[in-house]
Amino acid sequence: MKNLITTAILPALFAGIFMTSCTKDKPLTSQTNETTVTTDGIVYAVDTLNSKIEWKGFKVVKSDNTSHFGTIKFESGEVTVKEGKLQSGTFVADMTTLTSVDLKDDAEQLEKLNGHLKSGDFFEVEKFPTASYEITSVADNTAGGDYNTILDGNLTIKGITKPVKFQANVSVKDGEISIATEPKDIMREDYGVKFQLPLTNGIIKDEVNLQIFIKALEKK
């Protein structure tokens, strides 16, 4: 039981398979070209085999020694593109695929952690098998850097919907669109994920770091 509790460092839902960068989110400043969502355009279907959410959760402090990280797969999704620009998008994550990557070589601990994260203590996957993100507006990011787009949208986890803004690198080319968001901290308690360890075992941070990777192909 001690091992189960010790390894139950909540991550969360929707950013790092790889060790994602966990610096503070940069201010999102956009002064140009906001696009209200529309389905007027070319529809692209999410390639669920090549899309994923990477997550990372922390205990006490943000360090590799006090964290777990892993992935969640997508069940479905589609985006609309018009004149080479992203217009809208909806993505549905399959919460039953939530898994830890750092424990992949320890089958026993991996099963315990995954089971705990999917339980009522955390994401109640049996009751809430999916989570989703719906883009509500798109804007060019005038700040420059690696992320050329700002996405406003609604993130739904455990039936609770909150507005969440992501900086993202968006590329549209040859019938394919790719979206890679900047790693971003999400407050898990905002979505009803309030489990906490006994104080003697440390404190699970409320922040869960998420990064979303989408590949979508034009529907023929």
Short mmCIF file of the C-alpha atoms (twelve columns), coordinates in Angstrom:
data_MODEL
# 
_entry.id   MODEL 
# 
loop_
_atom_site.group_PDB 
_atom_site.id 
_atom_site.type_symbol 
_atom_site.label_atom_id 
_atom_site.label_alt_id 
_atom_site.label_comp_id 
_atom_site.label_asym_id 
_atom_site.label_seq_id 
_atom_site.Cartn_x 
_atom_site.Cartn_y 
_atom_site.Cartn_z 
_atom_site.pdbx_PDB_model_num 
ATOM 1   C CA . MET A 1   0.000   0.000  0.000   1 
ATOM 2   C CA . LYS A 2   2.901   2.306  0.783   1 
ATOM 3   C CA . ASN A 3   4.295   1.761  -2.717  1 
ATOM 4   C CA . LEU A 4   0.892   2.537  -4.224  1 
ATOM 5   C CA . ILE A 5   0.597   5.805  -2.327  1 
ATOM 6   C CA . THR A 6   4.207   6.737  -2.973  1 
ATOM 7   C CA . THR A 7   3.865   6.257  -6.703  1 
ATOM 8   C CA . ALA A 8   0.492   7.980  -6.929  1 
ATOM 9   C CA . ILE A 9   1.934   11.345 -7.768  1 
ATOM 10  C CA . LEU A 10  -0.815  12.838 -9.748  1 
ATOM 11  C CA . PRO A 11  0.025   13.918 -13.080 1 
ATOM 12  C CA . ALA A 12  -2.960  14.722 -14.937 1 
ATOM 13  C CA . LEU A 13  -4.378  14.829 -18.039 1 
ATOM 14  C CA . PHE A 14  -3.928  16.270 -21.474 1 
ATOM 15  C CA . ALA A 15  1.405   16.909 -21.780 1 
ATOM 16  C CA . GLY A 16  5.092   15.190 -21.172 1 
ATOM 17  C CA . ILE A 17  5.866   11.701 -22.626 1 
ATOM 18  C CA . PHE A 18  9.259   12.950 -23.023 1 
ATOM 19  C CA . MET A 19  10.420  15.040 -20.091 1 
ATOM 20  C CA . THR A 20  8.512   18.190 -20.853 1 
ATOM 21  C CA . SER A 21  9.866   21.585 -20.027 1 
ATOM 22  C CA . CYS A 22  8.221   22.911 -16.900 1 
ATOM 23  C CA . THR A 23  9.144   26.542 -16.851 1 
ATOM 24  C CA . LYS A 24  6.494   29.087 -15.944 1 
ATOM 25  C CA . ASP A 25  4.064   29.882 -18.727 1 
ATOM 26  C CA . LYS A 26  4.996   32.983 -20.620 1 
ATOM 27  C CA . PRO A 27  2.417   35.774 -20.744 1 
ATOM 28  C CA . LEU A 28  0.166   35.292 -23.740 1 
ATOM 29  C CA . THR A 29  -0.008  38.531 -25.645 1 
ATOM 30  C CA . SER A 30  -1.737  38.695 -28.986 1 
ATOM 31  C CA . GLN A 31  -2.536  41.896 -30.789 1 
ATOM 32  C CA . THR A 32  -3.590  40.588 -34.182 1 
ATOM 33  C CA . ASN A 33  -5.945  38.500 -36.213 1 
ATOM 34  C CA . GLU A 34  -8.249  36.689 -33.831 1 
ATOM 35  C CA . THR A 35  -10.478 34.234 -35.674 1 
ATOM 36  C CA . THR A 36  -13.863 33.229 -34.351 1 
ATOM 37  C CA . VAL A 37  -14.443 29.538 -34.773 1 
ATOM 38  C CA . THR A 38  -16.170 28.381 -37.916 1 
ATOM 39  C CA . THR A 39  -16.708 25.101 -39.689 1 
ATOM 40  C CA . ASP A 40  -16.478 26.903 -43.025 1 
ATOM 41  C CA . GLY A 41  -13.389 25.372 -44.588 1 
ATOM 42  C CA . ILE A 42  -11.586 22.097 -45.213 1 
ATOM 43  C CA . VAL A 43  -12.057 19.467 -42.546 1 
ATOM 44  C CA . TYR A 44  -9.061  17.517 -41.270 1 
ATOM 45  C CA . ALA A 45  -9.452  14.337 -39.197 1 
ATOM 46  C CA . VAL A 46  -7.130  13.739 -36.252 1 
ATOM 47  C CA . ASP A 47  -4.650  10.917 -36.830 1 
ATOM 48  C CA . THR A 48  -5.154  9.221  -33.462 1 
ATOM 49  C CA . LEU A 49  -2.153  6.919  -33.939 1 
ATOM 50  C CA . ASN A 50  0.194   9.879  -34.239 1 
ATOM 51  C CA . SER A 51  -1.394  12.309 -31.787 1 
ATOM 52  C CA . LYS A 52  -1.105  12.341 -28.011 1 
ATOM 53  C CA . ILE A 53  -1.213  14.286 -24.777 1 
ATOM 54  C CA . GLU A 54  1.865   14.243 -22.579 1 
ATOM 55  C CA . TRP A 55  1.457   14.840 -18.847 1 
ATOM 56  C CA . LYS A 56  3.751   15.341 -15.922 1 
ATOM 57  C CA . GLY A 57  2.811   15.539 -12.239 1 
ATOM 58  C CA . PHE A 58  4.892   16.493 -9.228  1 
ATOM 59  C CA . LYS A 59  5.288   15.853 -5.536  1 
ATOM 60  C CA . VAL A 60  6.458   18.623 -3.214  1 
ATOM 61  C CA . VAL A 61  8.724   20.329 -5.759  1 
ATOM 62  C CA . LYS A 62  9.089   20.182 -9.513  1 
ATOM 63  C CA . SER A 63  12.016  17.869 -10.084 1 
ATOM 64  C CA . ASP A 64  12.614  14.653 -11.965 1 
ATOM 65  C CA . ASN A 65  13.087  12.845 -8.657  1 
ATOM 66  C CA . THR A 66  9.612   13.736 -7.415  1 
ATOM 67  C CA . SER A 67  7.569   13.332 -10.568 1 
ATOM 68  C CA . HIS A 68  5.753   10.894 -12.832 1 
ATOM 69  C CA . PHE A 69  5.168   11.463 -16.517 1 
ATOM 70  C CA . GLY A 70  3.262   9.716  -19.258 1 
ATOM 71  C CA . THR A 71  0.739   9.933  -22.075 1 
ATOM 72  C CA . ILE A 72  -2.940  9.869  -23.021 1 
ATOM 73  C CA . LYS A 73  -4.168  8.919  -26.490 1 
ATOM 74  C CA . PHE A 74  -6.908  10.551 -28.516 1 
ATOM 75  C CA . GLU A 75  -10.178 8.844  -29.323 1 
ATOM 76  C CA . SER A 76  -11.205 11.245 -32.096 1 
ATOM 77  C CA . GLY A 77  -11.080 14.822 -33.291 1 
ATOM 78  C CA . GLU A 78  -11.156 17.137 -36.257 1 
ATOM 79  C CA . VAL A 79  -10.043 20.611 -37.236 1 
ATOM 80  C CA . THR A 80  -11.161 23.057 -39.892 1 
ATOM 81  C CA . VAL A 81  -8.687  24.924 -42.073 1 
ATOM 82  C CA . LYS A 82  -9.473  27.806 -44.434 1 
ATOM 83  C CA . GLU A 83  -6.971  29.463 -46.767 1 
ATOM 84  C CA . GLY A 84  -4.126  27.721 -44.980 1 
ATOM 85  C CA . LYS A 85  -5.204  28.938 -41.525 1 
ATOM 86  C CA . LEU A 86  -6.544  26.957 -38.595 1 
ATOM 87  C CA . GLN A 87  -10.166 27.929 -37.948 1 
ATOM 88  C CA . SER A 88  -11.515 25.560 -35.295 1 
ATOM 89  C CA . GLY A 89  -11.010 22.181 -33.685 1 
ATOM 90  C CA . THR A 90  -12.389 19.664 -31.246 1 
ATOM 91  C CA . PHE A 91  -10.339 16.861 -29.688 1 
ATOM 92  C CA . VAL A 92  -11.553 13.950 -27.556 1 
ATOM 93  C CA . ALA A 93  -9.038  12.136 -25.352 1 
ATOM 94  C CA . ASP A 94  -9.491  8.502  -24.322 1 
ATOM 95  C CA . MET A 95  -8.845  8.589  -20.579 1 
ATOM 96  C CA . THR A 96  -8.686  4.795  -20.409 1 
ATOM 97  C CA . THR A 97  -5.319  5.026  -22.212 1 
ATOM 98  C CA . LEU A 98  -3.741  7.177  -19.488 1 
ATOM 99  C CA . THR A 99  -0.424  5.606  -18.546 1 
ATOM 100 C CA . SER A 100 2.893   6.385  -16.910 1 
ATOM 101 C CA . VAL A 101 6.023   6.261  -19.063 1 
ATOM 102 C CA . ASP A 102 8.636   6.582  -16.330 1 
ATOM 103 C CA . LEU A 103 7.457   3.281  -14.795 1 
ATOM 104 C CA . LYS A 104 7.274   1.360  -18.072 1 
ATOM 105 C CA . ASP A 105 10.081  -0.984 -16.965 1 
ATOM 106 C CA . ASP A 106 8.440   -1.782 -13.629 1 
ATOM 107 C CA . ALA A 107 5.245   -3.664 -14.494 1 
ATOM 108 C CA . GLU A 108 4.027   -3.999 -10.903 1 
ATOM 109 C CA . GLN A 109 4.395   -0.328 -9.981  1 
ATOM 110 C CA . LEU A 110 3.075   0.749  -13.386 1 
ATOM 111 C CA . GLU A 111 -0.123  -1.245 -12.869 1 
ATOM 112 C CA . LYS A 112 -0.572  0.207  -9.372  1 
ATOM 113 C CA . LEU A 113 -0.038  3.802  -10.454 1 
ATOM 114 C CA . ASN A 114 -2.217  3.539  -13.557 1 
ATOM 115 C CA . GLY A 115 -4.967  1.901  -11.540 1 
ATOM 116 C CA . HIS A 116 -4.846  4.617  -8.907  1 
ATOM 117 C CA . LEU A 117 -4.884  7.445  -11.460 1 
ATOM 118 C CA . LYS A 118 -7.943  5.918  -13.130 1 
ATOM 119 C CA . SER A 119 -9.752  5.421  -9.815  1 
ATOM 120 C CA . GLY A 120 -12.168 7.688  -7.986  1 
ATOM 121 C CA . ASP A 121 -9.222  9.301  -6.185  1 
ATOM 122 C CA . PHE A 122 -8.214  10.934 -9.445  1 
ATOM 123 C CA . PHE A 123 -9.927  10.764 -12.852 1 
ATOM 124 C CA . GLU A 124 -12.789 8.296  -12.303 1 
ATOM 125 C CA . VAL A 125 -12.230 6.848  -15.744 1 
ATOM 126 C CA . GLU A 126 -15.090 4.375  -15.456 1 
ATOM 127 C CA . LYS A 127 -17.518 7.283  -14.982 1 
ATOM 128 C CA . PHE A 128 -15.677 9.803  -17.179 1 
ATOM 129 C CA . PRO A 129 -13.970 7.780  -19.968 1 
ATOM 130 C CA . THR A 130 -13.195 10.833 -22.104 1 
ATOM 131 C CA . ALA A 131 -11.908 14.375 -21.750 1 
ATOM 132 C CA . SER A 132 -11.960 17.048 -24.443 1 
ATOM 133 C CA . TYR A 133 -10.622 20.350 -25.685 1 
ATOM 134 C CA . GLU A 134 -12.631 22.615 -27.989 1 
ATOM 135 C CA . ILE A 135 -10.990 25.603 -29.666 1 
ATOM 136 C CA . THR A 136 -13.120 28.738 -29.293 1 
ATOM 137 C CA . SER A 137 -10.821 31.240 -31.024 1 
ATOM 138 C CA . VAL A 138 -7.511  31.371 -32.864 1 
ATOM 139 C CA . ALA A 139 -5.051  34.264 -32.977 1 
ATOM 140 C CA . ASP A 140 -1.596  34.914 -34.375 1 
ATOM 141 C CA . ASN A 141 1.044   35.183 -31.676 1 
ATOM 142 C CA . THR A 142 2.849   38.447 -32.298 1 
ATOM 143 C CA . ALA A 143 5.435   37.765 -29.583 1 
ATOM 144 C CA . GLY A 144 7.459   35.564 -31.938 1 
ATOM 145 C CA . GLY A 145 9.388   32.501 -30.839 1 
ATOM 146 C CA . ASP A 146 8.555   28.859 -31.411 1 
ATOM 147 C CA . TYR A 147 4.797   29.240 -30.933 1 
ATOM 148 C CA . ASN A 148 3.121   31.119 -33.777 1 
ATOM 149 C CA . THR A 149 -0.487  30.756 -32.629 1 
ATOM 150 C CA . ILE A 150 -2.616  31.329 -29.531 1 
ATOM 151 C CA . LEU A 151 -5.525  28.983 -28.976 1 
ATOM 152 C CA . ASP A 152 -8.407  29.878 -26.698 1 
ATOM 153 C CA . GLY A 153 -10.634 26.982 -25.786 1 
ATOM 154 C CA . ASN A 154 -12.582 24.956 -23.269 1 
ATOM 155 C CA . LEU A 155 -10.960 22.013 -21.520 1 
ATOM 156 C CA . THR A 156 -13.328 19.416 -20.058 1 
ATOM 157 C CA . ILE A 157 -12.159 16.846 -17.496 1 
ATOM 158 C CA . LYS A 158 -14.458 14.780 -15.269 1 
ATOM 159 C CA . GLY A 159 -17.431 16.629 -16.701 1 
ATOM 160 C CA . ILE A 160 -16.055 20.017 -15.574 1 
ATOM 161 C CA . THR A 161 -15.348 22.607 -18.266 1 
ATOM 162 C CA . LYS A 162 -12.916 25.512 -17.803 1 
ATOM 163 C CA . PRO A 163 -11.406 27.990 -20.290 1 
ATOM 164 C CA . VAL A 164 -7.758  27.247 -21.061 1 
ATOM 165 C CA . LYS A 165 -5.398  29.137 -23.368 1 
ATOM 166 C CA . PHE A 166 -2.448  27.484 -25.104 1 
ATOM 167 C CA . GLN A 167 0.431   28.854 -27.111 1 
ATOM 168 C CA . ALA A 168 0.988   26.499 -30.031 1 
ATOM 169 C CA . ASN A 169 3.088   25.887 -33.089 1 
ATOM 170 C CA . VAL A 170 0.649   25.322 -35.957 1 
ATOM 171 C CA . SER A 171 1.713   24.164 -39.416 1 
ATOM 172 C CA . VAL A 172 -0.508  23.473 -42.434 1 
ATOM 173 C CA . LYS A 173 1.153   21.828 -45.416 1 
ATOM 174 C CA . ASP A 174 0.336   19.289 -48.139 1 
ATOM 175 C CA . GLY A 175 -2.984  18.122 -46.733 1 
ATOM 176 C CA . GLU A 176 -1.690  17.800 -43.181 1 
ATOM 177 C CA . ILE A 177 -1.907  20.016 -40.125 1 
ATOM 178 C CA . SER A 178 0.254   19.685 -37.034 1 
ATOM 179 C CA . ILE A 179 -0.365  21.379 -33.701 1 
ATOM 180 C CA . ALA A 180 2.112   21.278 -30.821 1 
ATOM 181 C CA . THR A 181 1.266   23.264 -27.715 1 
ATOM 182 C CA . GLU A 182 3.715   24.720 -25.267 1 
ATOM 183 C CA . PRO A 183 3.914   22.742 -21.983 1 
ATOM 184 C CA . LYS A 184 1.363   24.317 -19.653 1 
ATOM 185 C CA . ASP A 185 0.424   23.866 -16.003 1 
ATOM 186 C CA . ILE A 186 -3.217  23.020 -15.314 1 
ATOM 187 C CA . MET A 187 -4.686  23.195 -11.807 1 
ATOM 188 C CA . ARG A 188 -6.058  19.705 -11.180 1 
ATOM 189 C CA . GLU A 189 -8.323  20.793 -8.326  1 
ATOM 190 C CA . ASP A 190 -10.210 22.976 -10.824 1 
ATOM 191 C CA . TYR A 191 -11.421 19.688 -12.312 1 
ATOM 192 C CA . GLY A 192 -12.343 17.971 -9.080  1 
ATOM 193 C CA . VAL A 193 -9.065  16.043 -8.740  1 
ATOM 194 C CA . LYS A 194 -8.360  16.728 -5.073  1 
ATOM 195 C CA . PHE A 195 -6.626  13.581 -3.783  1 
ATOM 196 C CA . GLN A 196 -3.745  14.299 -1.420  1 
ATOM 197 C CA . LEU A 197 -1.186  12.066 0.281   1 
ATOM 198 C CA . PRO A 198 -0.807  11.869 4.057   1 
ATOM 199 C CA . LEU A 199 1.434   14.758 5.089   1 
ATOM 200 C CA . THR A 200 4.223   12.377 6.149   1 
ATOM 201 C CA . ASN A 201 4.487   11.149 2.539   1 
ATOM 202 C CA . GLY A 202 4.744   14.583 1.008   1 
ATOM 203 C CA . ILE A 203 2.333   16.859 -0.816  1 
ATOM 204 C CA . ILE A 204 1.149   16.351 -4.370  1 
ATOM 205 C CA . LYS A 205 1.382   19.580 -6.318  1 
ATOM 206 C CA . ASP A 206 -1.877  20.952 -7.693  1 
ATOM 207 C CA . GLU A 207 -0.188  21.805 -10.996 1 
ATOM 208 C CA . VAL A 208 -0.196  19.169 -13.707 1 
ATOM 209 C CA . ASN A 209 1.892   19.926 -16.767 1 
ATOM 210 C CA . LEU A 210 0.232   19.193 -20.117 1 
ATOM 211 C CA . GLN A 211 1.424   19.306 -23.689 1 
ATOM 212 C CA . ILE A 212 -0.765  18.407 -26.681 1 
ATOM 213 C CA . PHE A 213 0.494   17.034 -29.998 1 
ATOM 214 C CA . ILE A 214 -1.989  16.811 -32.871 1 
ATOM 215 C CA . LYS A 215 -1.522  15.479 -36.366 1 
ATOM 216 C CA . ALA A 216 -4.559  15.696 -38.638 1 
ATOM 217 C CA . LEU A 217 -5.064  14.738 -42.287 1 
ATOM 218 C CA . GLU A 218 -7.367  16.309 -44.827 1 
ATOM 219 C CA . LYS A 219 -10.552 14.334 -45.338 1 
ATOM 220 C CA . LYS A 220 -10.862 13.117 -48.923 1 
# 
